[in-house]
Amino acid sequence: MELKFNIAIVGSGLTGSITSLALAKAGYKVALIDPKSFEEFKENNYDTRTTALSKKSKLFFEYLNLWQRMQPFTCMIKNIMVNDGNYEKNIYFNKTQRKKNKPLGFMIRNKDLFAILVDVIKKNKNISKFDNKVNIFYRDQENVTIKLDDKRVITSHLLIAADGKNSFIRKKSGIKTSRKSYNQKAFIFNVKHTKSHNNLATENFLKHGPLASLPIIQNKSNCYSSIVWSCNHPFYYKMIKYAKKDIERELNFYLSEYYGKLTIITKVKSWDLTLVKAQKFFDTRILLLGDAAHSIHPLAGQGLNLTLKGIETLHKLAKNNKTKVDIGSDKILNAFSKKQYLNSTAIIFATDKLNFLFSNSNFFLKKTREIGLYVFKRSDILKNIFKNYASEGKLSIK
Ligand SMILES: Cc1cc2nc3c(=O)[nH]c(=O)nc-3n(C[C@H](O)[C@H](O)[C@H](O)COP(=O)(O)OP(=O)(O)OC[C@H]3O[C@@H](n4cnc5c(N)ncnc54)[C@H](O)[C@@H]3O)c2cc1C
């Protein structure tokens, strides 16, 4: 039996799930395909990460009617501190500004975000979830035919690859990638601390890699933050042998000044950090979204925010498509790609160079960094550019 949809999305991680809702809102019938069932996503023991959402992403979630449900699970970031291992040179964003209560971003645990997405998708009549793996697909001038691992067949006008960094769809479509290993891995875990975080996020550019702490929701008696510690390989391989209490000791050394005594309260998980960028974001009847298109360094928390910009662009193209031009046509895919490719290139470049400059103990770069931070501290324009990059995922002065 052949099942017909306007759009098929392969992968129901954050990218695929949010895209399905955005396209269903534009009136399209969507097949969402992932061997992981919704129940597995809700349990979600594999993704212990938290996500920093920009103000622009929040607006998009409001538009999708998701924010109201997400809001109780979010924690505002009201201030960001950037440091180069020398506390006297700390740079704060928002501290001296009048509107100091204005948020710079919002933190949410991926687990909470997934639980909400699953609930909403289940109730959406335009979305059908298939708990399957895609093994084969064929394309012709009008359709994509997708064969699932249980032999069912789906046809659609467009296939969206939201199947992650090592995308099967991208590979089989013959889309090449450029890759760069950062020779770093990131430790991810959550901590409880004795002092309130006061909605402060910190980014410590240490000689062995950037250490970020991000405020997460706190109750009356306990305060929590999420840690993303990107470590250059030698330091990572040293740390991986450590017991939890030893990692805690290192962490307290760098962060107790801001948060009091820190205790690790979750498993310590690690992620490989490699920059992967597809050389193009579409091919006949195929569109790449999320990590399938670009997987970037998490140091500024821009990955999903960049993806959300792409989803918003696609939603607008789909919604404004009054004459119902084929959604998988080159005309639509080209219009999407023009905008999203430029956005991605700018953000990828900025994130990559920031990591290069700050995660390097080379004498020349160290000096450049010191001079850079000195100028940075005194330049409102540069501070504004960084603030917009960190909180809104855009490179601008305003
Ligand atoms: C440590 C870390 C911290 C981060 N922090 C932030 C942050 O603060 N802010 C931010 O904006 N971004 C952040 N990011 C980036 C963000 O988390 C990712 O961009 C995002 O989770 C990627 O989601 P995805 O859905 O594209 O891919 P994935 O989560 O990898 O999902 C891919 C899905 O595709 C499915 N799949 C694969 N192959 C097939 C197949 N053949 N058939 C069917 N299904 C298939 C898989 O089962 C999986 O569910 C961070 C990333 C990392 C690594």
Ligand as a Chemical Component Dictionary entry (heavy atoms), coordinates in Angstrom:
data_LIG
# 
_chem_comp.id                   LIG 
_chem_comp.type                 NON-POLYMER 
_chem_comp.pdbx_formal_charge   0 
_chem_comp.three_letter_code    LIG 
# 
loop_
_chem_comp_atom.comp_id 
_chem_comp_atom.atom_id 
_chem_comp_atom.alt_atom_id 
_chem_comp_atom.type_symbol 
_chem_comp_atom.charge 
_chem_comp_atom.model_Cartn_x 
_chem_comp_atom.model_Cartn_y 
_chem_comp_atom.model_Cartn_z 
_chem_comp_atom.pdbx_ordinal 
LIG C1  C1  C 0 26.749 19.524 23.568 1  
LIG C2  C2  C 0 25.776 20.293 22.731 2  
LIG C3  C3  C 0 25.102 21.380 23.260 3  
LIG C4  C4  C 0 24.211 22.137 22.460 4  
LIG N1  N1  N 0 23.605 23.239 22.973 5  
LIG C5  C5  C 0 22.813 24.009 22.166 6  
LIG C6  C6  C 0 22.214 25.225 22.641 7  
LIG O1  O1  O 0 22.381 25.609 23.804 8  
LIG N2  N2  N 0 21.449 25.961 21.774 9  
LIG C7  C7  C 0 21.245 25.563 20.483 10 
LIG O2  O2  O 0 20.569 26.301 19.722 11 
LIG N3  N3  N 0 21.789 24.402 20.014 12 
LIG C8  C8  C 0 22.558 23.634 20.815 13 
LIG N4  N4  N 0 23.116 22.477 20.341 14 
LIG C9  C9  C 0 22.751 22.023 18.981 15 
LIG C10 C10 C 0 21.449 21.233 18.984 16 
LIG O3  O3  O 0 21.319 20.439 20.141 17 
LIG C11 C11 C 0 21.383 20.348 17.771 18 
LIG O4  O4  O 0 21.579 21.171 16.633 19 
LIG C12 C12 C 0 20.062 19.641 17.656 20 
LIG O5  O5  O 0 19.762 18.872 18.793 21 
LIG C13 C13 C 0 20.101 18.738 16.431 22 
LIG O6  O6  O 0 18.893 18.128 16.278 23 
LIG P1  P1  P 0 18.531 17.306 14.968 24 
LIG O7  O7  O 0 17.085 16.952 15.168 25 
LIG O8  O8  O 0 18.927 18.056 13.746 26 
LIG O9  O9  O 0 19.441 15.982 14.981 27 
LIG P2  P2  P 0 19.386 14.726 15.957 28 
LIG O10 O10 O 0 19.053 15.115 17.335 29 
LIG O11 O11 O 0 20.662 13.990 15.740 30 
LIG O12 O12 O 0 18.156 13.831 15.426 31 
LIG C14 C14 C 0 18.227 13.031 14.285 32 
LIG C15 C15 C 0 17.106 11.969 14.324 33 
LIG O13 O13 O 0 17.095 11.269 13.071 34 
LIG C16 C16 C 0 16.812 9.910  13.299 35 
LIG N5  N5  N 0 17.343 9.116  12.161 36 
LIG C17 C17 C 0 18.655 8.959  11.795 37 
LIG N6  N6  N 0 18.746 8.179  10.697 38 
LIG C18 C18 C 0 17.483 7.823  10.348 39 
LIG C19 C19 C 0 16.906 7.027  9.294  40 
LIG N7  N7  N 0 17.656 6.419  8.370  41 
LIG N8  N8  N 0 15.554 6.884  9.252  42 
LIG C20 C20 C 0 14.753 7.497  10.172 43 
LIG N9  N9  N 0 15.254 8.279  11.181 44 
LIG C21 C21 C 0 16.588 8.425  11.282 45 
LIG C22 C22 C 0 17.509 9.597  14.631 46 
LIG O14 O14 O 0 16.885 8.495  15.272 47 
LIG C23 C23 C 0 17.315 10.903 15.411 48 
LIG O15 O15 O 0 16.178 10.868 16.252 49 
LIG C24 C24 C 0 23.993 21.734 21.110 50 
LIG C25 C25 C 0 24.665 20.613 20.589 51 
LIG C26 C26 C 0 25.554 19.897 21.381 52 
LIG C27 C27 C 0 26.286 18.703 20.786 53 
# 
loop_
_chem_comp_bond.comp_id 
_chem_comp_bond.atom_id_1 
_chem_comp_bond.atom_id_2 
_chem_comp_bond.value_order 
_chem_comp_bond.pdbx_ordinal 
LIG C1  C2  SING 1  
LIG C2  C3  SING 2  
LIG C2  C26 DOUB 3  
LIG C3  C4  DOUB 4  
LIG C4  N1  SING 5  
LIG C4  C24 SING 6  
LIG N1  C5  DOUB 7  
LIG C5  C6  SING 8  
LIG C5  C8  SING 9  
LIG C6  O1  DOUB 10 
LIG C6  N2  SING 11 
LIG N2  C7  SING 12 
LIG C7  O2  DOUB 13 
LIG C7  N3  SING 14 
LIG N3  C8  DOUB 15 
LIG C8  N4  SING 16 
LIG N4  C9  SING 17 
LIG N4  C24 SING 18 
LIG C9  C10 SING 19 
LIG C10 O3  SING 20 
LIG C10 C11 SING 21 
LIG C11 O4  SING 22 
LIG C11 C12 SING 23 
LIG C12 O5  SING 24 
LIG C12 C13 SING 25 
LIG C13 O6  SING 26 
LIG O6  P1  SING 27 
LIG P1  O7  DOUB 28 
LIG P1  O8  SING 29 
LIG P1  O9  SING 30 
LIG O9  P2  SING 31 
LIG P2  O10 DOUB 32 
LIG P2  O11 SING 33 
LIG P2  O12 SING 34 
LIG O12 C14 SING 35 
LIG C14 C15 SING 36 
LIG C15 O13 SING 37 
LIG C15 C23 SING 38 
LIG O13 C16 SING 39 
LIG C16 N5  SING 40 
LIG C16 C22 SING 41 
LIG N5  C17 SING 42 
LIG N5  C21 SING 43 
LIG C17 N6  DOUB 44 
LIG N6  C18 SING 45 
LIG C18 C19 SING 46 
LIG C18 C21 DOUB 47 
LIG C19 N7  SING 48 
LIG C19 N8  DOUB 49 
LIG N8  C20 SING 50 
LIG C20 N9  DOUB 51 
LIG N9  C21 SING 52 
LIG C22 O14 SING 53 
LIG C22 C23 SING 54 
LIG C23 O15 SING 55 
LIG C24 C25 DOUB 56 
LIG C25 C26 SING 57 
LIG C26 C27 SING 58 
# 
